[in-house]
Amino acid sequence: MMKDLGARAFNYGYASPVLMVATYNDDGSVNVMNLHECTRTNAGHLALCIGKPKKTHENIEKRGAFTLTLATKEMMAEVDYMGTVSGYRVPDKFEKAGMKAVKSDLVDAPIIVGSKVVLECEVIEFVDIPNFNCIVARVVNLKADESVLGANSKIDTSKIGMIFYESFNNQYFSLGEKAGNAWEEGRKFM
């Protein structure tokens, strides 16, 4: 039997990948935020929900670009810190976490050193919604560390060690075992 928990129990929703959104501040220093409100559109673009009063939002508006790093278990403490501390209150939070970055060749944004998978993105548009914007962005490039590539030179998700945010209990989880093959499991009904 199912039990009613109310709409607020959904909080941020289902478990979703934890991303690190990296931008440059006005002085060229690096700002990073922890984000799990992001989805891929049918057009292949990304849609990020970022609060208007966030430093990252301001930086994206000014630069028109950002990078997204798939957060990993190895980065969990740094990732959590980036989601806990405001870039306005602690402008050097990236340095305090002991992190380093290099400049992207393709967009006006930093790439976090040690990242396994990075998406380099540029803004297409801001969709104004009360209290936040949905930032629609084009993926310019995907960079992957060779350590996460399989024999076919495609990303092997099991090698990334990416983490997911589970909002029902405010926990991080890592990716589990393979459950099946997309576009094949339902063939038994055809």
N, C-alpha and C positions, 0 to 999 in steps of 0.2 A: 504494500500500500504506500502511496506517495503522500508526503507531508508538506503542507503549505509553509514556506519560510518567509514569504513576503518579498517585494521587489528589491528592498535594500540588501537582502542577503546575496544578491548577484554581484554587488560591489563593482569591481572592474570587469567581472566576467570570468570566462574560462581561462585556463592556463595559456599563456602566450609567451613567445620568445622575448627575452630581455635584450634590449638593444642599447648601445651607447651612441648617442647622437653627439658628434664632435663638430664644433664651430670655432671660428676665431673671434676674439673680442676686438674692440677698436684698437687696442695697443698691440695686437698681434699675438697675444697670449692665447692659450688653448682653454676652451670651456667645453665641458662634457656633461651631459645629463643622462640619467637612466630612464629609459622609456619602454613601455610595453603596449602602448596604444598605437599600433601601426598595422596596416594591412596592405596587401597587394591588390590593385584594381584589375579588372578584366583587360584593361588596355596595357597592362604590364607596368603601370606606374605604382608609386607608393603613396599612401595616404596616412599621414601622421597627425595625431591629435595632441597639440601642445598648447598649454595655457598661455594666454596673451601676456600675463605678467612675468613670464619666465625669461631669464637671461638668454637662454638658447633661442627662444622665439625672436627676441630682439636681434640677435646675431644673424639668424636666418633671413630676417627681413632686410637687413643691411647688406648681406653678402650674396644672398640668393643661392646659397649652396651649403651643403653639409655632408658628412660621411656617417654611415651607420655601421657599427661593428656588432657582429653577433657575439654577445657576452658568453664567456666560458666559465667553467668551474674554477679555473686558475685565476680568473679576474674577479671572483665573486665579492671579495672584501672591497676592492676598489669600485666596482659597479654599485654596490650597495651604498657606499659613501657618496658617490656621484648623485644618487637618488635621494639622499638624505640632506645634503647641504646645498644651499642656494648659491649660484654663481654671483649674485648681487652681494650677498653677505660675506662670502669667502671667495674673492675673485681668483685666488691662487690655489683653489682646491685640487686642480689637476696635478700641480707640482707637489702639493702636500701629500698626495697619494703615491708619490714616487713614480708617476707615469711620464712617458716620453712620447713625442709625436714627430712625424715628418710631414712635409707639405705634399698634398696630392698633386700629381702632374696635370690632372684634368679638371678639377674644380677648386674653388677658393675655400678650401677646408683642410683640416689636418687629418692624418691617418694615425691612429694609435699604434705605437710600436708594440709588437707582441700579438697583434690581432691575427686570428686565423682566417676570418672571412670579413671583408669590408665592401660595402656598397658606396660608390661615389655618386652623389646626387645633386641635381640642380632643380630649383623651384620652378614649377609651372604656374601655380596659382595658390592663393590663400582663399579658403572658403570661410567666411565669417559666420561663426556660430556663437551665441552668447557664452562668455567666459573663456572661450578658447577658439583656436582656428584649426581647421583641417587643412594641413599643408600638403598639397599634391605635388609630387616631385617625380622627375624622370631619372631613372637609373642610367648614369652615363657609363659606368663600368663596374664590374665585379672583380675584386682581387681576392685571391685565396692563397694561403701559405701552402707550399708543396706538400707539407706533412698531412694535409687533409684531403689530398687527391687520391682517388682510386686508380686502378690499373687502366681505366678508360679515360683518364685525365679529367674526369668530372669529380665534383665534390662528393666525398663519402661522408654523409652526415654523422655516421657513428664515430668518426675520427675527430670531430670538432670539439665535443665536450660542452656543447651549448647548454645554457640554462633557461628555464622557463619560470615566470612568475605566476604563482597560484594565489589568487586574491581571496578565496574563501577563508584561508587560514594565514595569509601573508607569509608564504614560504616559497623558496626556490627549489626547483626540481631539475634534474638532468634528463636528457632524452633516454627513453627506455629502449627495449629491443624492437626490432622490426615486427610489425603486426601483419603485413600483407603487401600486395602489389596493387597500386592504383591502376584503374581501368582494366583490371583482370579479375578481381574477386567477384564482381557482379555478373561475370559472363555466364555463370551457371543458370541465370534467369533468362538468357537470350535464346 
